[in-house]
Amino acid sequence: MNWGVRIGEPRSASEVFGLRSSKSEIRNPKSAISLALFSAVLASPFSANAATLEICEQELQISDSTFPNPQSAIRNPQSEIRNPKSTQRITGRVEDESGAALPRALVEVHDPKGKVLAKTRTNSRGEFVLDLPEGSYTVDVELAGFAPLKDQALEVTQSTPPLRLPLEIPSIQQQIVVTATNTEAPLPQVGSSVTVLTGDQLLRDGVATVGEALRRVPGLVLVRSGGAGQLTSLFVRGGESDYTKVLIDGIVVNDPGGSYNFANLTASNIDRIEVIRGPQSALFGSDAIAGVVQIFTKRGTSEGLSPKPTVLVEGGTFATLRYGGGIEGKGERADYSAAFTRLDTDNNVSNGSFNQTTFTGNFGFVPFRKTELRAIFRAENGRTGVPGAWAFHRPDPDEYFHRRDLAGGVLFTHFATMLWTQKVSYTVSDSRQLSVDPADSGSFVPEFQGRRATETAFDFPFQFLNQTRRQRVNYQSDVTLPSGHLLTAGAEYERESGTIGDPSFEPLSALRNNCGAYVQDQWALYNRFFATVGVRLEHNGNFGFFAAPRASVALHVREASGRSFWGLTKIKGNFGLGIKEPTLVESFSESPFFRGNPDLLPEKSNSWDAGIEQGFGGGRSALEITWFDNRFRNQIGFATTNFTTFEGTFFNIGKTRARGVETILKTDLPRRWEISGGYTFLSSRVLESTSPLDPAFAKGQELFRRPRHSGYAELRWKPGSWTFGATGIAVGRRVDGDFSGLGMTRNPGYAIVNLLASYRLSDLSSFFALVENAFDKEYMEVLGFPALRRHFRIGLRFGL
């Protein structure tokens, strides 16, 4: 689970554990090495796990030059350590210039001759603690991607206050990520391919949905069947659209079996989005076969529990209106954040309207000094008309799709010691999706650009219900071990249930129970080499046991130094296995026309990647290049078993491969100009087809709706309070199908440009104007479903 790593505003170590930062007296001479002994005790297998609030690497190291022989120091009455009043406990916090905590930063204390007396790493809240004899010292702090702090003077006395050690934020801001390791980690120490999109950035750019935001992530291709609210699928590094696990504050929101429709997921009240590319089943189990997308909602940050309101209103073409509001607050023992948004648009097509309402809430409470509680809630309720593939025929006048998604959970966190944290959570996601065509609107013959289908198509009334629920109980324990190890272990139980089919008849009812246990070790060596190794044992109610290992490394070949042109050089590599369980229909259906197969194996991936990240331009620019190679096998397909009765069932018959290169560039130019962009080259092949009779899925074809070339580019100019920008999105030619008898198997590429202007009125208030598809490009992301032509929105966000 990814919960509980950011619980409200960080409290100091003295607040959580009752430490006296300046007046702690060591009454036993041996206690000068007590923290080192304490770390060794916690290294036992009975306390195996990685710290969240705790000191991320609490291994106090006393140099031999300071105490050549600890036993003689204890016996020698002249030794400084012999005097219990001479050693003081010093606490501190490492943070960036904005006050945000910096975990896993290396803190070193030097004597006047420059020798290292003690060193440690900060915990997930940037805190550290050291026992030092009274005297004068200097402190160094290092964290890759930040300017190091050197020779900070430190006077250790009985009244030394807690230290605040800020690190300078580089021009290209470094991120602290959670999803890659299930603990907070600085991005330079992470070997995985990670992209972070901040909520402030989405709000500034007028982004209304999570799907639109994901178009700016390399390696990802988003495909929407028409306008807002229509079926929206995500493909990561050539994987299928159900190969990406989606979480909201640690709550899994995929349907059982991996599918997720991004159509209704709005950008309301989002703090940040973390996208991890590559298999993550070692931590997250089934469905994380190609990557993970996690959305973190905002928490109360304003001072005082009194509500701090915000209001959002915007409107534009196609009868678009979006409005909402929120409140937040934070006190000493509690924080809260809640928001509401409403979106309405007609998508400029008959029966294409989309109406969406979103409620979110995030509430934290600290009942006792070492415990914290948090509750999360999110509700999305939407209705969209379904005009169908109206490029080939008239829009369907009455078909619609209604969807209601609920996600919620509670988390209990116990800070057992400074080196050990335990977390217990219960989460539930419930999705009800109903498709209805209430009337027969008549027959038609599909036509497009001179092509005419050979057979007549018919409309017919129907209704289909897909209602699923996922309930999970998770325990995770994090502990710091000696020599730079951060160990995480946990176990979870999941109950999946669903009702699928025509609700007027007897629909399918299915139930599946899954269990999993995982362990992960993060190791930091000399502040240059960072490795993460883990494995998960998964027991699925259908396919039984499966082990999913993963290994990730990051090597800093060159550290950034001062304002030199060349910055941090990081080489990274990853290997992992991913798994995906069958859907409930594939496993449990009783219909003879698509009978479920209880003996299906999990779909699997065998993936690796390697890359380099290079900073340059005095910390103002960064380039990232990553090669990836994915092999997907045991893919589930449908096969007819009786051509007389047309009975059929599901089999593990598919195999594909996808490999390519991702390139990312970010740079800050003089005079407040910024350039960023990404390009993905994807080489994909069907090795064994799941639908050999369909030419779009035939053996040897490129993978369906996954372009060989895709990318984006952004240009920003920020004079004063203004921001002007242009974003270009390009998607190359790709395999597709019309499914209307027209014989179309290729979809042409397209390129569009979006223009932005925004003005910052205050810290909480801003105005923006956005023109999408500014050059009025005519294109289709999915054959038969025209994308929106040129349209604009104007909006205002106001906060007190």
Disulfide bonds with the S-S distance in Angstrom:
none
